[in-house]
Each structure stands twice: as structure tokens, then as C-alpha cells.
Amino acid sequence: MISDIDREARIAFYTGLFGADWVTRVKNHISALWSIESYKEKVQGLTARGFTNPQKMITSLPTILGYSFDNIDEKIQGLTARGFSDPQKMITSFPSVLNFSFDNIDEKIQGLTARGFTNPQKMIMSLPAVFGLSFENIDEKIRGLIVRGFSDPHKMIASLPQVLSFSFDNIDEKIAGLKDRGFSDPHKMIASLPQVLGYSFDNIDEKIQGLTARGFSDPQKMITSLPTILGYSFENIDRKIRHARRLGVDVYTYAAYTPVFCGMSVKNYVPIARYCRDHGIVVSPSRISKIYSTGFYKQYL
């Protein structure tokens, strides 16, 4: 038993750290809050084990305060032995991993492998919540994506495991909305960059309007060619336009080589210009694309 004074001190301490709602939620599941000394020891011990934000972990999984360090150490070692390169990051992102037995973890790895995923550890590292998904849920998502016209749902999910968390209503809405905005092949866009499923239509509309305002006649074609442009800021795009003009090429013709225009870092523009000058090459979008792909310009970096 703890004294009333100690009980109130603990409530005040944890309320100051995590808020009254957290304290109320925790008190519904345990008879008494952990001692203040125990909390400080746990934070120090977690920090010493490479966890950069123990308070975030405790906020998400308060019962970690009751776990022994032997338990935590065993889980870190076991995850490492199973091919997970950063178990601390996994546990920080999804502290409930500590509640899963190694039998459960092994079953998930084996089940994902059996379903055609070549690197289940990478998938789980990207989305540790995969541990909490049933195989029925995963199988349903694979079948549903195939029915919706995606030819390689495994590749989509491996590229962005968060696809498993998107509802089919969300996916159907995104496909229909992209078609309404003039994209002729939204399936190709999404398969190329599954992150598109997470972009709001406000973001997509703003990108279309901004590209149009900058003189691009077919922003839908640009975005379809390289969907990652949806994640670029206009500051980044404007900087690329300025550098393209410094090379002396027609920006809009150059932009037709979307993977180069969007994918090439601005640090490469000047070295490519110097390479062309020294070798008597007349700059053109096709030549820039070829020089960039071959890497001959890198001696000028």
C-alpha cells in the first residue's frame, strides 16, 4: 500500500508530464501509478539503450513503466537477430511491439514471406503496426487492389506498407478524383507512387494550378510521368526553372523530360553546363538527359 500523500504526489507528477486524461486512462487499468523514482529510472534506462524519446513511448504505452529492462533488452536482441536493423526505432514508433511474443513476430515474418513479400523486415520497419494486422486483413487488401486494376499489389504494399491502412473507400475516391482532374491513368500514377493515396485533393489541385500558372501546358502529363512532383515545393520547382534557363534550354521542352527535370538536383546544373562548354556540346534537353544519365559531368562537381 502507498500513502495518500504519495498517491497524490504521483498523480500530480504524471499529470504535469502527460496530462489529466492520460492519468485517468491509466488509473482505469492499474491500482496505483508507478513511483516517481521508477519513472526516472525507466527514462534513464531507455535513453541508455538508444531510445531518443522515452516520454513519447510512455505516452503511447504507459505499461512500459512496468516492464523490466531484462524484458526490453531481450526484445531488442531478438528483433536484431531476426534482421531488424533498428529495433529502437521500431519500438519507439510502435511501442506495442514489446507486447508481441517472438512466436507472433516469427509467424508474421513467415506469413508475409509466404504471401510473396520479399523483404518483410523492411515492410515491418516502415510500418510496425503490420504486427497488429491479421493475415485476413492483408489478404483482403491484396485481393481488393487486384480487383481495382492494380497489377502488382505486393510491390505497392512493399513500397508503402501504409497502403494496408487505407480503406477501399479512400482508394476508390482517389481513383475517381484523379480521373475527374484529367489524369488518364490514375492506377499507373498510384502504382508508381503509392504515396499519392495520402495526398489531399487540395494538394493535388494546388500543384496543377501552380504548374499551369508557370506556363506548363499539360501538368497532368508531367505529374503522371513523375508523380513525385506532387511532393515538391514550388520553391524547389522555381529553382529548377531558373537553372534550366541558365543552361540556355527551353524550359517547357526540357520539362518534357520530367524524370530529369524533377529528379535531377540543382547542384548538377552548373557541372553539366561546364561539361558541355568544355566539350563543345550544344545544350539541348535530350543531351542534358543523356549526360545526366551517363554521369560524365561528375568530374566537374
C-alpha positions, 0 to 999 in steps of 0.5 A, a space after each residue: 500500500 502507498 500513502 495518500 500523500 504519495 498517491 497524490 504526489 504521483 498523480 500530480 507528477 504524471 499529470 504535469 508530464 502527460 496530462 489529466 486524461 492520460 492519468 485517468 486512462 491509466 488509473 482505469 487499468 492499474 491500482 496505483 501509478 508507478 513511483 516517481 523514482 521508477 519513472 526516472 529510472 525507466 527514462 534513464 534506462 531507455 535513453 541508455 539503450 538508444 531510445 531518443 524519446 522515452 516520454 513519447 513511448 510512455 505516452 503511447 504505452 504507459 505499461 512500459 513503466 512496468 516492464 523490466 529492462 531484462 524484458 526490453 533488452 531481450 526484445 531488442 536482441 531478438 528483433 536484431 537477430 531476426 534482421 531488424 536493423 533498428 529495433 529502437 526505432 521500431 519500438 519507439 514508433 510502435 511501442 506495442 511491439 514489446 507486447 508481441 511474443 517472438 512466436 507472433 513476430 516469427 509467424 508474421 515474418 513467415 506469413 508475409 514471406 509466404 504471401 510473396 513479400 520479399 523483404 518483410 523486415 523492411 515492410 515491418 520497419 516502415 510500418 510496425 503496426 503490420 504486427 497488429 494486422 491479421 493475415 485476413 486483413 492483408 489478404 483482403 487488401 491484396 485481393 481488393 487492389 487486384 480487383 481495382 486494376 492494380 497489377 502488382 499489389 505486393 510491390 505497392 504494399 512493399 513500397 508503402 506498407 501504409 497502403 494496408 491502412 487505407 480503406 477501399 473507400 479512400 482508394 476508390 475516391 482517389 481513383 475517381 478524383 484523379 480521373 475527374 482532374 484529367 489524369 488518364 491513368 490514375 492506377 499507373 500514377 498510384 502504382 508508381 507512387 503509392 504515396 499519392 493515396 495520402 495526398 489531399 485533393 487540395 494538394 493535388 489541385 494546388 500543384 496543377 494550378 501552380 504548374 499551369 500558372 508557370 506556363 506548363 501546358 499539360 501538368 497532368 502529363 508531367 505529374 503522371 510521368 513523375 508523380 513525385 512532383 506532387 511532393 515538391 515545393 514550388 520553391 524547389 520547382 522555381 529553382 529548377 526553372 531558373 537553372 534550366 534557363 541558365 543552361 540556355 534550354 527551353 524550359 517547357 521542352 526540357 520539362 518534357 523530360 520530367 524524370 530529369 527535370 524533377 529528379 535531377 538536383 540543382 547542384 548538377 546544373 552548373 557541372 553539366 553546363 561546364 561539361 558541355 562548354 568544355 566539350 563543345 556540346 550544344 545544350 539541348 534537353 535530350 543531351 542534358 538527359 543523356 549526360 545526366 544519365 551517363 554521369 560524365 559531368 561528375 568530374 566537374 562537381 
